[in-house]
Amino acid sequence: MRYAIVYSSKTGNTRQLAEVLRSCLPSDACLYFGPPDPQALKAQRVFIGFWTDKGSCDGETAAFLKTLTHQEAFLFGTAGFGSDSAYFNRILARVREQVPEQTAVLGGFLCQGKMPPAVRLRYEQMENPSQRQRMLDNFDSALSHPDQADLDRLKAAVRSLD
């Protein structure tokens, strides 16, 4: 089956996931690898990567999702905040809502991703001490992600498709 890997990556986290996907899928079946592009729509299966923006996928990915037609889709991405699977599932559900109904969504994967230093500086300026500490703790815990365990879970999710 011919596939494409499409991703939008602001900080490099989602690109890292896309590279892992490319390494564990048959290279001769890859039609396209890169940012959202109509060329990817020629594939039967499209792996679509995004970074989380306001609880859903980024705008570039949202626009691409609307162009899907008869393909099978697998969604993957990163979120700077949280490591809770329930939170990640809510994000994936919001992204799935943007996929046209004639496109089969085969599954999804989301993990935490590190954030740029400017985000930490913004958190340090927060006035509420308990909220500030919670945000700083989350920022610090995200620094190692995506980590090897995240990458291994992504590989397992993709291998379970066939």
C-alpha positions as CSV (number, residue, x, y, z in Angstrom):
1,M,0.0,0.0,0.0
2,R,1.3,3.4,-1.0
3,Y,1.5,6.0,1.9
4,A,2.4,9.5,2.6
5,I,3.7,11.2,5.8
6,V,2.5,14.7,6.1
7,Y,3.5,16.8,9.1
8,S,3.5,20.3,10.5
9,S,6.1,20.9,13.2
10,K,6.8,24.3,14.9
11,T,9.5,23.1,17.3
12,G,10.8,19.9,15.7
13,N,8.9,17.5,18.0
14,T,6.3,16.4,15.4
15,R,9.0,16.2,12.7
16,Q,10.9,13.8,15.0
17,L,7.8,11.6,15.2
18,A,7.4,11.7,11.4
19,E,11.1,10.6,11.0
20,V,10.4,7.6,13.2
21,L,7.4,6.7,11.2
22,R,9.5,6.9,8.0
23,S,12.1,4.7,9.5
24,C,9.7,1.9,10.5
25,L,7.6,1.8,7.2
26,P,8.7,0.4,3.9
27,S,10.6,3.1,2.1
28,D,9.7,1.9,-1.4
29,A,6.0,2.5,-0.6
30,C,6.4,6.1,0.4
31,L,4.9,8.6,-2.1
32,Y,5.5,11.8,-0.1
33,F,7.2,13.0,3.1
34,G,7.0,16.6,4.2
35,P,4.7,19.5,5.0
36,P,1.1,19.4,3.9
37,D,0.9,19.2,0.1
38,P,-1.7,18.0,-2.4
39,Q,0.9,15.5,-3.7
40,A,0.3,13.4,-0.5
41,L,-3.4,12.9,-1.5
42,K,-2.3,10.4,-4.1
43,A,-1.5,7.9,-1.4
44,Q,-4.0,5.3,-0.1
45,R,-2.8,5.9,3.5
46,V,-1.8,9.2,4.9
47,F,0.0,9.7,8.2
48,I,-0.8,13.2,9.4
49,G,1.3,14.9,12.0
50,F,0.5,18.1,13.9
51,W,1.4,20.2,16.8
52,T,-1.3,21.1,19.3
53,D,-2.6,24.6,19.1
54,K,-5.4,25.7,21.5
55,G,-6.5,22.1,22.1
56,S,-6.6,20.9,18.5
57,C,-4.3,20.6,15.5
58,D,-2.5,23.7,14.1
59,G,-4.1,25.6,11.3
60,E,-2.0,24.3,8.5
61,T,-2.9,20.7,9.4
62,A,-6.6,21.6,9.8
63,A,-6.6,23.0,6.2
64,F,-4.9,19.9,4.9
65,L,-7.4,17.6,6.7
66,K,-10.3,19.2,4.8
67,T,-8.7,18.1,1.5
68,L,-8.7,14.4,2.3
69,T,-11.1,12.3,0.3
70,H,-11.0,8.5,0.1
71,Q,-7.7,7.9,2.0
72,E,-7.1,6.1,5.2
73,A,-5.6,8.4,7.8
74,F,-3.5,8.0,10.9
75,L,-3.2,11.0,13.1
76,F,-0.1,11.8,15.2
77,G,1.2,14.7,17.1
78,T,2.7,16.4,20.1
79,A,1.3,18.7,22.8
80,G,3.5,20.8,25.1
81,F,1.1,20.6,28.0
82,G,0.2,17.5,29.8
83,S,1.1,13.8,29.8
84,D,-2.4,12.6,30.6
85,S,-3.9,10.1,28.1
86,A,-7.4,11.5,28.7
87,Y,-6.2,15.0,27.7
88,F,-4.4,13.6,24.6
89,N,-7.6,11.6,23.6
90,R,-9.7,14.8,23.8
91,I,-7.2,16.5,21.4
92,L,-7.3,13.6,19.0
93,A,-11.1,13.6,19.1
94,R,-11.1,17.3,18.2
95,V,-8.7,16.7,15.3
96,R,-10.8,13.7,14.1
97,E,-13.8,16.0,13.9
98,Q,-12.0,17.9,11.1
99,V,-11.5,14.8,9.0
100,P,-14.1,14.4,6.2
101,E,-16.5,11.5,6.8
102,Q,-15.5,9.6,3.7
103,T,-11.9,9.3,5.1
104,A,-11.3,6.4,7.4
105,V,-9.3,7.3,10.5
106,L,-7.4,4.2,11.5
107,G,-6.0,5.6,14.8
108,G,-4.0,8.2,16.4
109,F,-1.0,8.9,18.7
110,L,-0.2,11.9,20.8
111,C,2.7,12.5,23.2
112,Q,4.1,15.4,25.1
113,G,6.7,17.6,23.4
114,K,9.2,20.1,24.6
115,M,8.4,23.7,24.3
116,P,10.7,26.7,23.4
117,P,12.4,28.7,26.2
118,A,10.1,31.7,25.6
119,V,7.2,29.7,26.9
120,R,9.0,29.1,30.2
121,L,9.7,32.8,30.5
122,R,6.0,33.5,30.0
123,Y,5.1,31.0,32.7
124,E,7.6,32.6,35.1
125,Q,5.7,35.9,34.8
126,M,2.3,34.4,35.9
127,E,0.9,36.0,39.0
128,N,-0.9,33.0,40.5
129,P,1.9,31.1,42.4
130,S,0.2,27.7,42.3
131,Q,-0.7,28.0,38.6
132,R,2.8,29.3,37.8
133,Q,4.4,26.4,39.6
134,R,2.2,23.9,37.9
135,M,3.0,25.3,34.5
136,L,6.7,25.4,35.2
137,D,6.7,21.8,36.4
138,N,4.9,20.8,33.2
139,F,7.5,22.7,31.1
140,D,10.4,21.0,32.9
141,S,8.9,17.6,32.5
142,A,8.3,18.1,28.8
143,L,12.0,18.9,28.1
144,S,12.8,15.2,27.5
145,H,9.9,14.6,25.1
146,P,9.4,13.0,22.7
147,D,11.5,10.4,24.5
148,Q,12.4,6.8,23.5
149,A,9.3,5.4,25.3
150,D,7.1,7.8,23.2
151,L,8.8,6.8,20.0
152,D,8.4,3.1,20.9
153,R,4.7,3.6,21.5
154,L,4.3,5.3,18.2
155,K,6.0,2.5,16.4
156,A,3.8,-0.1,18.1
157,A,0.7,1.9,17.2
158,V,1.7,2.0,13.6
159,R,2.7,-1.7,13.4
160,S,-0.7,-2.6,14.8
161,L,-2.5,-1.1,11.7
162,D,-1.8,-4.1,9.5
